Amino acid sequence: MKRTDYISWDDYFMGISLLSGMRSKDPSTQVGACIVDKDNRIVSIGYNGFLNGCSDEDFPWSREGEFLETKYPYVVHAEQNAILNARGKSLEGCRIYVNLFPCHDCARNIIQSGIKTVCYLEDKYADTDSIKASKYMFEKAKVKLIQLTPQVDKIEINFTKK
């Protein structure tokens, strides 16, 4: 008899997204992204961080101050990293799982890449112009938005042998 307590595809892919976000060195915001095709195969993953090949020590992590002294001009968002990490694979018709609703820059990249569904957990910046612009673009591009309600409270990973 097969197990019945296995996790759903949505919980699995959001779990991969959250796990990926744990790679981020950003002290205030850790975001992960997981891109999945129509056959439930992972095409790519990413997390927010600084540019590939650049030392994290060379850039600021601050959220406040003069623009060039903050992280904002330098950080590559999780969604953008996942799209770039696909290295030219077709993302047409794919879904992207992210723990935080995509900003307007990421929305443009998601739409241009051909991704048709955005699954997200939180929309804590919903009142900002960036997110309002994202939602407007997604609506016009007919990208489906799904705020997930996980079926499980947590997914535990144990590295010790049983």
DSSP file with accessible surface (Angstrom, degrees, kcal/mol):
  #  RESIDUE AA STRUCTURE BP1 BP2  ACC     N-H-->O    O-->H-N    N-H-->O    O-->H-N    TCO  KAPPA ALPHA  PHI   PSI    X-CA   Y-CA   Z-CA
    1    1 A M              0   0  234      0, 0.0     2,-0.1     0, 0.0     0, 0.0   0.000 360.0 360.0 360.0 134.7    0.0    0.0    0.0
    2    2 A K        -     0   0  155      1,-0.1     2,-0.1     2,-0.0     0, 0.0  -0.339 360.0 -94.6 -78.4 158.0    1.4    3.4   -1.0
    3    3 A R        -     0   0  157      1,-0.1     3,-0.1    -2,-0.1    -1,-0.1  -0.365  28.2-167.5 -63.4 148.7    2.0    6.3    1.5
    4    4 A T  S    S+     0   0  121      1,-0.1    -1,-0.1    -2,-0.1    -2,-0.0   0.458  74.5  73.4-115.6  -4.6   -0.8    8.8    1.7
    5    5 A D        +     0   0  116      2,-0.0    -1,-0.1     0, 0.0     2,-0.1   0.076  65.4 128.9-101.6  26.3    1.1   11.5    3.6
    6    6 A Y        -     0   0  133     -3,-0.1     2,-0.1     1,-0.1     0, 0.0  -0.402  62.1-104.4 -77.6 156.9    3.2   12.8    0.7
    7    7 A I        -     0   0   58      1,-0.1    -1,-0.1    -2,-0.1    -2,-0.0  -0.473  32.9-106.8 -83.5 156.3    3.3   16.5   -0.1
    8    8 A S     >  -     0   0   26     -2,-0.1     4,-2.5     1,-0.1     5,-0.2  -0.257  30.2-108.7 -72.1 163.8    1.5   18.1   -3.0
    9    9 A W  H  > S+     0   0  141      1,-0.2     4,-2.9     2,-0.2     5,-0.3   0.921 120.4  52.4 -58.6 -44.9    3.3   19.4   -6.1
   10   10 A D  H  > S+     0   0   63      1,-0.2     4,-2.4     2,-0.2     5,-0.2   0.929 111.4  45.2 -60.4 -44.5    2.7   23.0   -5.0
   11   11 A D  H  > S+     0   0   10      2,-0.2     4,-2.3     1,-0.2    -1,-0.2   0.894 113.3  52.0 -65.7 -37.6    4.1   22.4   -1.5
   12   12 A Y  H  X S+     0   0   93     -4,-2.5     4,-2.2     2,-0.2    -2,-0.2   0.964 113.6  41.5 -61.8 -51.7    7.1   20.6   -3.0
   13   13 A F  H  X S+     0   0    1     -4,-2.9     4,-2.2     1,-0.2    -2,-0.2   0.877 115.4  49.6 -69.9 -35.2    8.0   23.3   -5.5
   14   14 A M  H  X S+     0   0    6     -4,-2.4     4,-2.8    -5,-0.3    -1,-0.2   0.891 109.3  54.0 -68.5 -35.0    7.4   26.1   -2.9
   15   15 A G  H  X S+     0   0   19     -4,-2.3     4,-2.7    -5,-0.2    -2,-0.2   0.913 107.8  49.3 -61.4 -41.7    9.6   24.1   -0.5
   16   16 A I  H  X S+     0   0   39     -4,-2.2     4,-2.7     2,-0.2    -2,-0.2   0.919 111.0  51.0 -62.9 -41.7   12.3   24.0   -3.2
   17   17 A S  H  X S+     0   0    0     -4,-2.2     4,-2.3     2,-0.2    -2,-0.2   0.941 112.1  45.4 -60.8 -47.7   11.9   27.8   -3.6
   18   18 A L  H  X S+     0   0   75     -4,-2.8     4,-1.0     2,-0.2    -2,-0.2   0.905 112.9  50.6 -64.1 -40.8   12.1   28.4    0.2
   19   19 A L  H >< S+     0   0   87     -4,-2.7     3,-0.6     1,-0.2     4,-0.3   0.922 109.8  50.6 -63.4 -41.6   15.2   26.1    0.4
   20   20 A S  H >< S+     0   0   10     -4,-2.7     3,-2.1     1,-0.2     4,-0.3   0.914 104.7  57.7 -61.5 -42.1   16.8   28.0   -2.4
   21   21 A G  H >< S+     0   0    3     -4,-2.3     3,-1.7     1,-0.3    -1,-0.2   0.775  91.6  70.4 -60.2 -24.6   16.1   31.3   -0.7
   22   22 A M  T << S+     0   0  146     -4,-1.0    -1,-0.3    -3,-0.6    -2,-0.2   0.654  87.8  65.7 -68.9 -12.5   18.1   30.0    2.3
   23   23 A R  T <  S+     0   0  141     -3,-2.1    -1,-0.3    -4,-0.3    -2,-0.2   0.657  79.0 106.7 -78.0 -18.6   21.2   30.3    0.1
   24   24 A S    <   -     0   0   12     -3,-1.7    25,-0.1    -4,-0.3     6,-0.0  -0.406  58.0-158.4 -65.5 138.3   20.8   34.1    0.1
   25   25 A K        +     0   0  113     23,-0.3    -1,-0.1    -2,-0.1    24,-0.1   0.391  52.8 124.4 -94.9   1.9   23.2   36.0    2.2
   26   26 A D        -     0   0    3     22,-0.4    -2,-0.1     3,-0.2    22,-0.0  -0.468  54.9-150.2 -64.4 122.5   20.9   39.0    2.4
   27   27 A P  S    S+     0   0   97      0, 0.0    -1,-0.2     0, 0.0     3,-0.1   0.718  89.5  32.7 -71.7 -16.2   20.4   39.7    6.1
   28   28 A S  S    S+     0   0   45      1,-0.3     2,-0.4    33,-0.2    -2,-0.1   0.760 121.6  29.8-111.3 -29.5   16.9   41.2    5.7
   29   29 A T        -     0   0   24      2,-0.0     2,-0.6    19,-0.0    -1,-0.3  -0.961  53.0-175.3-140.7 120.1   15.2   39.4    2.8
   30   30 A Q        +     0   0   87     -2,-0.4     2,-0.4    -3,-0.1    -9,-0.1  -0.960  15.3 174.1-115.6 115.2   15.7   35.8    1.5
   31   31 A V        -     0   0   11     -2,-0.6    17,-1.7   -10,-0.2     2,-0.3  -0.966   8.1-172.0-123.1 137.8   13.7   35.0   -1.6
   32   32 A G  E     -A   47   0A   0     -2,-0.4    67,-1.0    15,-0.2     2,-0.4  -0.887   4.3-160.3-123.3 157.3   13.9   31.8   -3.7
   33   33 A A  E     -AB  46  98A   0     13,-2.6    13,-2.0    -2,-0.3     2,-0.4  -0.997   5.2-170.5-139.1 142.4   12.4   30.9   -7.0
   34   34 A C  E     -AB  45  97A   0     63,-2.0    63,-2.7    -2,-0.4     2,-0.5  -0.986  10.2-155.2-135.0 120.6   11.7   27.6   -8.7
   35   35 A I  E     -AB  44  96A   0      9,-3.2     8,-3.0    -2,-0.4     9,-1.4  -0.864  15.9-174.1-100.5 131.5   10.6   27.4  -12.3
   36   36 A V  E     -AB  42  95A   0     59,-2.9    59,-2.9    -2,-0.5     6,-0.2  -0.962  14.4-137.0-129.8 139.4    8.6   24.3  -13.3
   37   37 A D    >   -     0   0   38      4,-2.5     3,-1.9    -2,-0.4     4,-0.1  -0.246  40.5 -88.9 -87.9-179.1    7.4   23.0  -16.7
   38   38 A K  T 3  S+     0   0  163      1,-0.3    -1,-0.1     2,-0.1    55,-0.0   0.708 126.2  57.3 -64.8 -19.1    4.0   21.5  -17.6
   39   39 A D  T 3  S-     0   0   81      2,-0.1    -1,-0.3     0, 0.0     3,-0.1   0.190 120.0-106.7 -96.0  15.9    5.3   18.0  -16.7
   40   40 A N  S <  S+     0   0   43     -3,-1.9     2,-0.5     1,-0.2    -2,-0.1   0.830  73.7 142.5  60.7  37.1    6.2   19.1  -13.1
   41   41 A R        -     0   0  155     -4,-0.1    -4,-2.5     0, 0.0     2,-0.4  -0.906  56.3-117.5-106.3 134.9    9.9   19.0  -13.9
   42   42 A I  E     +A   36   0A  67     -2,-0.5    -6,-0.3    -6,-0.2     3,-0.1  -0.561  31.4 178.3 -72.3 124.3   12.1   21.7  -12.4
   43   43 A V  E     -     0   0A  21     -8,-3.0     2,-0.3    -2,-0.4    -7,-0.2   0.794  62.6 -19.2 -94.3 -37.3   13.7   23.8  -15.1
   44   44 A S  E     -A   35   0A  11     -9,-1.4    -9,-3.2     2,-0.0    -1,-0.4  -0.986  52.0-155.7-165.8 159.4   15.6   26.2  -13.0
   45   45 A I  E     +A   34   0A  72     -2,-0.3     2,-0.3   -11,-0.2   -11,-0.2  -0.925  16.0 168.4-137.4 163.1   16.0   27.7   -9.5
   46   46 A G  E     -A   33   0A   2    -13,-2.0   -13,-2.6    -2,-0.3     2,-0.3  -0.979  14.9-157.3-164.3 167.6   17.5   30.9   -8.1
   47   47 A Y  E     -A   32   0A  65     -2,-0.3     2,-0.3   -15,-0.2   -15,-0.2  -0.952  38.5 -85.1-147.2 164.0   17.7   33.1   -5.1
   48   48 A N        +     0   0    8    -17,-1.7   -22,-0.4    -2,-0.3   -23,-0.3  -0.556  68.6 117.0 -77.0 134.1   18.5   36.8   -4.4
   49   49 A G  B     -E   76   0B   8     27,-2.0    27,-3.3    -2,-0.3     3,-0.1  -0.978  59.6 -64.2-175.3 179.6   22.1   37.7   -4.3
   50   50 A F  S    S-     0   0   17     -2,-0.3    25,-0.1    25,-0.2     3,-0.1  -0.225  71.1 -61.3 -79.3 173.8   24.9   39.7   -5.8
   51   51 A L    >   -     0   0   80     23,-0.4     3,-2.0     1,-0.1    -1,-0.2  -0.152  59.4 -97.6 -61.0 142.4   26.4   39.2   -9.2
   52   52 A N  T 3  S+     0   0  155      1,-0.3    -1,-0.1    -3,-0.1     3,-0.1  -0.309 109.8  18.4 -58.7 132.1   28.0   36.0  -10.2
   53   53 A G  T 3  S+     0   0   81      1,-0.3     2,-0.4    -3,-0.1    -1,-0.3   0.428 101.3 110.1  85.9  -2.7   31.8   36.1   -9.9
   54   54 A C  S <  S-     0   0   52     -3,-2.0    -1,-0.3    -4,-0.1     2,-0.2  -0.881  73.2-112.9-107.0 140.7   31.7   39.1   -7.5
   55   55 A S    >   -     0   0   54     -2,-0.4     3,-1.7     1,-0.1     4,-0.3  -0.483  12.1-138.8 -71.8 134.8   32.6   38.9   -3.9
   56   56 A D  G >  S+     0   0   33      1,-0.3     3,-0.7    -2,-0.2    -1,-0.1   0.695 103.5  65.4 -62.7 -19.1   29.7   39.5   -1.4
   57   57 A E  G 3  S+     0   0  166      1,-0.2    -1,-0.3     3,-0.0    -2,-0.0   0.658  91.7  62.2 -77.6 -16.4   32.2   41.5    0.6
   58   58 A D  G <  S+     0   0  121     -3,-1.7    -1,-0.2     2,-0.1    -2,-0.2   0.530  99.6  60.0 -87.8  -6.7   32.6   44.1   -2.1
   59   59 A F  S <  S-     0   0   44     -3,-0.7     2,-0.2    -4,-0.3    12,-0.1  -0.899  84.1-109.9-125.3 152.4   29.0   45.2   -2.0
   60   60 A P        -     0   0   39      0, 0.0    14,-0.1     0, 0.0    10,-0.1  -0.482  11.9-162.6 -81.0 148.7   26.7   46.8    0.7
   61   61 A W        +     0   0   58     -2,-0.2   -33,-0.2     8,-0.1     9,-0.1   0.351  50.7 126.1-103.1   1.2   23.9   44.9    2.3
   62   62 A S        -     0   0   55      7,-0.4     9,-2.6     1,-0.1    10,-0.4  -0.262  47.8-160.5 -66.8 147.7   22.2   48.0    3.6
   63   63 A R  S    S+     0   0  108      7,-0.2     2,-0.3     8,-0.1    -1,-0.1   0.584  75.4  49.9 -97.3 -16.3   18.6   48.8    2.9
   64   64 A E  S    S+     0   0  163      5,-0.1     2,-0.3     2,-0.0    -1,-0.1  -0.915  79.8  51.8-129.2 153.5   18.9   52.5    3.8
   65   65 A G  S    S-     0   0   61     -2,-0.3     5,-0.1     5,-0.0     2,-0.0  -0.787  95.0  -6.8 124.0-167.2   21.3   55.4    2.8
   66   66 A E  S >  S-     0   0  139     -2,-0.3     3,-2.3     1,-0.1     4,-0.2  -0.367  75.1-112.9 -60.8 142.6   22.5   56.8   -0.5
   67   67 A F  G >  S+     0   0  130      1,-0.3     3,-1.8     2,-0.2     5,-0.1   0.873 116.1  48.8 -48.3 -49.3   21.4   54.6   -3.4
   68   68 A L  G 3  S+     0   0  114      1,-0.3    -1,-0.3     4,-0.1    -2,-0.1   0.608 107.2  58.1 -72.1  -8.6   24.9   53.4   -4.3
   69   69 A E  G <  S+     0   0  123     -3,-2.3    -7,-0.4   -10,-0.1    -1,-0.3   0.283  98.7  74.6-100.9   7.9   25.5   52.5   -0.7
   70   70 A T  S <  S-     0   0    4     -3,-1.8    -7,-0.2    -4,-0.2     4,-0.2  -0.666  89.5-113.1-111.0 173.2   22.6   50.2   -0.5
   71   71 A K  S >> S+     0   0   11     -9,-2.6     4,-2.0    -2,-0.2     3,-1.8   0.708  93.6  89.9 -74.8 -20.7   22.1   46.7   -1.9
   72   72 A Y  T 34 S+     0   0  108    -10,-0.4    -1,-0.2     1,-0.3    -4,-0.1   0.805  83.4  46.9 -59.8 -38.1   19.4   47.8   -4.4
   73   73 A P  T 34 S+     0   0   47      0, 0.0    -1,-0.3     0, 0.0    -2,-0.1   0.669 121.9  38.2 -77.0  -7.4   21.5   48.6   -7.5
   74   74 A Y  T <4 S+     0   0   59     -3,-1.8   -23,-0.4    -4,-0.2     2,-0.2   0.684  87.3  98.4-114.7 -26.0   23.5   45.4   -7.1
   75   75 A V     <  -     0   0   20     -4,-2.0     2,-0.6   -25,-0.1   -25,-0.2  -0.491  57.5-147.4 -74.9 134.7   21.2   42.6   -6.0
   76   76 A V  B     -E   49   0B  22    -27,-3.3   -27,-2.0    -2,-0.2   -29,-0.1  -0.901  26.7-124.9 -96.4 124.3   19.9   40.2   -8.6
   77   77 A H     >  -     0   0   65     -2,-0.6     4,-2.7   -29,-0.2     5,-0.2  -0.276  17.4-112.0 -71.1 158.3   16.4   39.0   -7.6
   78   78 A A  H  > S+     0   0    0      1,-0.2     4,-2.6     2,-0.2   -45,-0.2   0.879 116.6  51.3 -56.9 -43.7   15.5   35.3   -7.2
   79   79 A E  H  > S+     0   0    8      1,-0.2     4,-2.3     2,-0.2    -1,-0.2   0.922 111.9  47.0 -63.4 -43.3   13.1   35.4  -10.2
   80   80 A Q  H  > S+     0   0   37      2,-0.2     4,-2.8     1,-0.2     5,-0.2   0.911 112.2  50.3 -65.0 -42.4   15.7   37.0  -12.4
   81   81 A N  H  X S+     0   0   33     -4,-2.7     4,-3.1     2,-0.2    -2,-0.2   0.914 109.9  50.4 -61.6 -42.6   18.4   34.5  -11.3
   82   82 A A  H  X S+     0   0    0     -4,-2.6     4,-0.9     2,-0.2    -2,-0.2   0.924 112.2  47.1 -63.1 -42.0   16.1   31.5  -12.0
   83   83 A I  H >< S+     0   0   28     -4,-2.3     3,-0.8     1,-0.2     5,-0.4   0.949 116.4  43.9 -64.4 -45.4   15.3   32.8  -15.5
   84   84 A L  H >< S+     0   0  112     -4,-2.8     3,-1.7     1,-0.2    -2,-0.2   0.880 108.1  58.6 -67.9 -36.3   19.0   33.4  -16.2
   85   85 A N  H 3< S+     0   0   73     -4,-3.1    -1,-0.2     1,-0.3    -2,-0.2   0.687  88.1  74.9 -67.8 -16.4   20.0   30.1  -14.6
   86   86 A A  T X< S-     0   0    2     -4,-0.9     3,-1.6    -3,-0.8    -1,-0.3   0.697  92.0-149.6 -67.6 -16.6   17.8   28.3  -17.2
   87   87 A R  T <   -     0   0  191     -3,-1.7    -2,-0.1    -4,-0.3    -3,-0.1   0.872  67.2 -38.8  50.2  47.3   20.6   29.2  -19.7
   88   88 A G  T 3  S+     0   0   81     -5,-0.4    -1,-0.3     1,-0.3     2,-0.1   0.401  95.9 143.8  90.5  -5.2   18.4   29.5  -22.7
   89   89 A K    <   -     0   0  127     -3,-1.6    -1,-0.3     1,-0.1     2,-0.2  -0.412  62.7 -97.1 -62.9 146.6   16.0   26.6  -22.0
   90   90 A S        -     0   0   94      1,-0.1    -1,-0.1    -2,-0.1    24,-0.1  -0.464  37.2-177.7 -67.6 131.0   12.4   27.5  -23.1
   91   91 A L    >   +     0   0    8     22,-0.6     3,-2.3    -2,-0.2    25,-0.2   0.248  32.6 141.8-108.7   8.4   10.3   28.7  -20.2
   92   92 A E  T 3  S+     0   0  124      1,-0.3    23,-0.2    23,-0.1    22,-0.1  -0.295  77.3   1.8 -56.3 123.0    7.2   29.0  -22.4
   93   93 A G  T 3  S+     0   0   39     21,-2.6    -1,-0.3     1,-0.2    22,-0.2   0.487 100.1 139.0  79.2   4.1    4.1   28.0  -20.4
   94   94 A C    <   -     0   0    4     -3,-2.3    22,-2.3    20,-0.1    23,-1.3  -0.215  48.0-128.3 -75.7 169.1    6.1   27.3  -17.2
   95   95 A R  E     -Bc  36 117A  47    -59,-2.9   -59,-2.9    21,-0.2     2,-0.4  -0.898  14.3-151.3-111.1 148.6    5.1   28.2  -13.6
   96   96 A I  E     -Bc  35 118A   0     21,-2.4    23,-3.2    -2,-0.3     2,-0.5  -0.982   3.1-155.9-122.0 133.3    7.3   30.1  -11.2
   97   97 A Y  E     +Bc  34 119A   0    -63,-2.7   -63,-2.0    -2,-0.4     2,-0.3  -0.944  22.0 165.2-107.0 124.4    7.1   29.5   -7.4
   98   98 A V  E     -Bc  33 120A   0     21,-2.6    23,-0.9    -2,-0.5   -65,-0.2  -0.990  38.4-141.0-138.4 146.3    8.4   32.4   -5.3
   99   99 A N  E    S+     0   0A  16    -67,-1.0    23,-2.2    -2,-0.3     2,-0.4   0.727  92.3  45.2 -80.4 -16.8    7.9   33.2   -1.6
  100  100 A L  E    S- c   0 122A  24    -68,-0.3    23,-0.2    21,-0.2    -1,-0.1  -0.983  98.1-101.3-129.4 135.0    7.4   36.9   -2.2
  101  101 A F        -     0   0    9     21,-2.2    24,-0.1    -2,-0.4    -2,-0.1  -0.243  51.3-102.0 -54.3 134.9    5.3   38.5   -4.9
  102  102 A P        -     0   0    0      0, 0.0    -1,-0.1     0, 0.0    32,-0.1  -0.291  29.8-126.3 -66.8 140.4    7.5   39.7   -7.8
  103  103 A C     >  -     0   0   22     -3,-0.1     4,-2.6     1,-0.1     5,-0.2  -0.182  36.5 -93.6 -70.8 174.7    8.5   43.3   -8.2
  104  104 A H  H  > S+     0   0   61      1,-0.2     4,-2.0     2,-0.2     5,-0.1   0.858 125.4  53.8 -64.8 -35.0    7.9   45.2  -11.5
  105  105 A D  H  > S+     0   0   58      2,-0.2     4,-1.7     1,-0.2    -1,-0.2   0.939 112.8  43.3 -63.8 -45.4   11.4   44.4  -12.8
  106  106 A C  H  > S+     0   0    0      1,-0.2     4,-3.0     2,-0.2    -2,-0.2   0.878 108.9  58.7 -67.9 -36.2   10.9   40.7  -12.2
  107  107 A A  H  X S+     0   0    0     -4,-2.6     4,-2.8     1,-0.2     5,-0.2   0.924 104.9  50.4 -58.1 -44.2    7.4   40.8  -13.6
  108  108 A R  H  X S+     0   0  120     -4,-2.0     4,-2.7     1,-0.2    -1,-0.2   0.926 112.7  46.1 -60.0 -44.3    8.8   42.1  -16.9
  109  109 A N  H  X S+     0   0   65     -4,-1.7     4,-1.9     2,-0.2     6,-0.2   0.897 112.1  50.8 -65.8 -40.9   11.3   39.3  -17.0
  110  110 A I  H  X>S+     0   0    0     -4,-3.0     5,-1.4     2,-0.2     4,-0.7   0.950 113.8  44.5 -60.9 -48.4    8.7   36.7  -16.1
  111  111 A I  H ><5S+     0   0   37     -4,-2.8     3,-1.3     1,-0.2    -2,-0.2   0.948 113.7  49.4 -62.9 -47.6    6.4   37.9  -18.9
  112  112 A Q  H 3<5S+     0   0  167     -4,-2.7    -1,-0.2     1,-0.3    -2,-0.2   0.807 106.2  57.3 -64.4 -28.5    9.2   38.1  -21.5
  113  113 A S  H 3<5S-     0   0   27     -4,-1.9   -22,-0.6    -5,-0.2    -1,-0.3   0.638 115.5-112.9 -77.7 -14.7   10.4   34.6  -20.7
  114  114 A G  T <<5 +     0   0    4     -3,-1.3   -21,-2.6    -4,-0.7    -3,-0.2   0.463  61.0 153.8  97.1   1.0    7.0   33.1  -21.4
  115  115 A I      < -     0   0    0     -5,-1.4    -1,-0.3    -6,-0.2   -20,-0.2  -0.455  22.2-171.8 -63.2 134.6    6.2   32.0  -17.9
  116  116 A K        +     0   0   87    -22,-2.3    28,-2.8   -25,-0.2     2,-0.4   0.528  60.1  47.1-110.9  -9.7    2.4   31.8  -17.6
  117  117 A T  E     -cd  95 144A  24    -23,-1.3   -21,-2.4    26,-0.2     2,-0.5  -0.996  56.0-164.0-139.5 133.4    1.7   31.2  -13.9
  118  118 A V  E     -cd  96 145A   0     26,-3.1    28,-2.9    -2,-0.4     2,-0.5  -0.975   8.0-170.3-114.7 118.3    3.2   32.9  -10.8
  119  119 A C  E     +cd  97 146A   1    -23,-3.2   -21,-2.6    -2,-0.5     2,-0.3  -0.946  18.1 168.0-107.1 127.2    2.6   31.0   -7.5
  120  120 A Y  E     -cd  98 147A  21     26,-2.5    28,-2.7    -2,-0.5   -21,-0.2  -0.919  34.8-153.9-139.5 160.8    3.6   33.0   -4.4
  121  121 A L  E    S+     0   0A  38    -23,-0.9     2,-0.3    -2,-0.3   -21,-0.2   0.858  77.6  33.5 -97.3 -55.3    3.2   32.9   -0.6
  122  122 A E  E     -c  100   0A  94    -23,-2.2   -21,-2.2   -24,-0.1    -1,-0.2  -0.803  41.3-178.2-112.7 149.5    3.4   36.5    0.5
  123  123 A D    >   +     0   0   31     -2,-0.3     3,-1.6   -23,-0.2   -23,-0.1  -0.382  30.8 146.8-132.0  51.1    2.3   39.8   -0.9
  124  124 A K  T 3  S+     0   0  115      1,-0.3     3,-0.2     2,-0.1    -1,-0.1   0.656  71.3  50.0 -71.9 -12.2    3.5   42.1    1.9
  125  125 A Y  T >  S+     0   0   82      1,-0.2     3,-2.4    -3,-0.1     6,-0.4   0.054  70.5 128.5-109.0  26.5    4.4   45.0   -0.5
  126  126 A A  T <   +     0   0   29     -3,-1.6    -1,-0.2     1,-0.3    -2,-0.1   0.764  68.6  55.8 -54.9 -29.3    1.0   44.9   -2.2
  127  127 A D  T 3  S+     0   0  141     -3,-0.2    -1,-0.3     4,-0.1     2,-0.2   0.455  86.7 102.0 -87.0   0.6    0.4   48.7   -1.6
  128  128 A T  S <> S-     0   0   55     -3,-2.4     4,-2.2     1,-0.1     5,-0.2  -0.502  79.5-122.8 -85.0 155.2    3.7   49.7   -3.3
  129  129 A D  H  > S+     0   0  134      1,-0.2     4,-2.6     2,-0.2     5,-0.2   0.862 110.6  59.8 -61.4 -36.3    3.8   51.2   -6.9
  130  130 A S  H  > S+     0   0   32      2,-0.2     4,-2.1     1,-0.2    -1,-0.2   0.933 109.2  41.0 -59.6 -46.6    6.2   48.4   -7.9
  131  131 A I  H  > S+     0   0    7     -6,-0.4     4,-2.8     2,-0.2     5,-0.2   0.889 112.4  54.7 -73.2 -36.2    3.7   45.6   -7.0
  132  132 A K  H  X S+     0   0  114     -4,-2.2     4,-2.1     1,-0.2    -1,-0.2   0.922 110.0  47.8 -60.3 -42.1    0.7   47.5   -8.5
  133  133 A A  H  X S+     0   0   39     -4,-2.6     4,-2.7     2,-0.2    -2,-0.2   0.911 110.2  52.9 -64.1 -41.8    2.7   47.8  -11.7
  134  134 A S  H  X S+     0   0    0     -4,-2.1     4,-3.0     1,-0.2     5,-0.2   0.940 109.9  47.0 -57.0 -50.3    3.5   44.0  -11.6
  135  135 A K  H  X S+     0   0   66     -4,-2.8     4,-2.4     1,-0.2    -1,-0.2   0.888 111.5  51.3 -62.9 -38.1   -0.1   43.1  -11.2
  136  136 A Y  H  X S+     0   0  142     -4,-2.1     4,-2.4    -5,-0.2    -1,-0.2   0.939 112.9  45.1 -63.6 -46.6   -1.2   45.4  -14.0
  137  137 A M  H  X S+     0   0   49     -4,-2.7     4,-2.3     1,-0.2    -2,-0.2   0.921 112.8  50.6 -63.4 -44.6    1.4   43.9  -16.4
  138  138 A F  H  <>S+     0   0    0     -4,-3.0     5,-2.8    -5,-0.2     4,-0.4   0.915 110.8  50.1 -60.1 -41.3    0.6   40.3  -15.3
  139  139 A E  H ><5S+     0   0  129     -4,-2.4     3,-1.2    -5,-0.2    -2,-0.2   0.950 112.6  45.6 -61.1 -48.4   -3.1   41.1  -16.0
  140  140 A K  H 3<5S+     0   0  121     -4,-2.4    -1,-0.2     1,-0.3    -2,-0.2   0.827 115.2  47.3 -66.2 -32.0   -2.5   42.5  -19.4
  141  141 A A  T 3<5S-     0   0   30     -4,-2.3    -1,-0.3    -5,-0.2    -2,-0.2   0.409 111.8-121.8 -88.6   0.4   -0.1   39.6  -20.3
  142  142 A K  T < 5 +     0   0  177     -3,-1.2     2,-0.5    -4,-0.4    -3,-0.2   0.872  52.4 162.4  59.3  41.2   -2.7   37.1  -19.0
  143  143 A V      < -     0   0   10     -5,-2.8     2,-0.3    -6,-0.2    -1,-0.2  -0.821  38.3-126.2 -90.2 126.2   -0.2   35.6  -16.5
  144  144 A K  E     -d  117   0A 133    -28,-2.8   -26,-3.1    -2,-0.5     2,-0.5  -0.557  20.4-154.4 -76.3 134.3   -2.2   33.6  -13.9
  145  145 A L  E     -d  118   0A  59     -2,-0.3     2,-0.5   -28,-0.2   -26,-0.2  -0.946  12.8-178.7-112.9 127.7   -1.5   34.6  -10.2
  146  146 A I  E     -d  119   0A  52    -28,-2.9   -26,-2.5    -2,-0.5     2,-0.8  -0.969  17.2-155.9-129.7 115.4   -2.0   32.1   -7.4
  147  147 A Q  E     -d  120   0A 106     -2,-0.5   -26,-0.2   -28,-0.2     2,-0.2  -0.824  30.4-137.8 -87.0 113.4   -1.4   32.9   -3.8
  148  148 A L        -     0   0   17    -28,-2.7    -2,-0.0    -2,-0.8   -29,-0.0  -0.460  17.8-160.5 -77.0 142.6   -0.7   29.5   -2.3
  149  149 A T        -     0   0  126     -2,-0.2  -138,-0.1     0, 0.0   -28,-0.0  -0.962  31.0-131.5-114.0 101.9   -2.1   28.2    0.9
  150  150 A P        -     0   0   60      0, 0.0   -29,-0.0     0, 0.0     3,-0.0  -0.218   3.5-142.3 -57.2 147.3    0.3   25.3    1.8
  151  151 A Q  S    S+     0   0  151   -143,-0.0     2,-0.3     2,-0.0  -141,-0.0   0.573  87.9  47.9 -83.8 -13.1   -1.3   22.1    2.8
  152  152 A V  S    S-     0   0   52      1,-0.1     3,-0.1     3,-0.0  -145,-0.0  -0.925  73.1-140.6-126.2 152.0    1.4   21.5    5.4
  153  153 A D  S    S-     0   0  176     -2,-0.3     2,-0.3     1,-0.3    -1,-0.1   0.802  84.0  -1.9 -79.1 -31.8    2.8   23.9    8.0
  154  154 A K        -     0   0  156      2,-0.0     2,-0.5     0, 0.0    -1,-0.3  -0.991  54.3-141.2-155.6 157.6    6.4   22.8    7.5
  155  155 A I        -     0   0   78     -2,-0.3     2,-0.5    -3,-0.1    -3,-0.0  -0.996  26.0-153.0-121.4 120.9    8.6   20.4    5.6
  156  156 A E        -     0   0  138     -2,-0.5     2,-0.5     2,-0.0    -2,-0.0  -0.823   7.0-163.5-102.3 132.9   11.4   18.9    7.7
  157  157 A I        -     0   0  100     -2,-0.5     2,-0.5     2,-0.0    -2,-0.0  -0.964   6.1-168.8-113.6 126.5   14.7   17.8    6.2
  158  158 A N        -     0   0   90     -2,-0.5    -2,-0.0     1,-0.1     0, 0.0  -0.965  12.5-169.3-120.2 119.0   16.8   15.5    8.4
  159  159 A F        +     0   0  198     -2,-0.5     2,-0.3     2,-0.1    -1,-0.1   0.477  59.9  98.6 -86.7  -3.6   20.4   14.8    7.3
  160  160 A T  S    S-     0   0   96      1,-0.1     2,-0.1     0, 0.0    -2,-0.1  -0.634  81.1-109.4 -85.9 144.5   20.9   12.1    9.9
  161  161 A K              0   0  205     -2,-0.3    -1,-0.1     1,-0.1    -2,-0.1  -0.405 360.0 360.0 -70.2 147.4   20.5    8.5    8.8
  162  162 A K              0   0  239     -2,-0.1    -1,-0.1     0, 0.0     0, 0.0  -0.647 360.0 360.0 -94.2 360.0   17.5    6.6   10.1
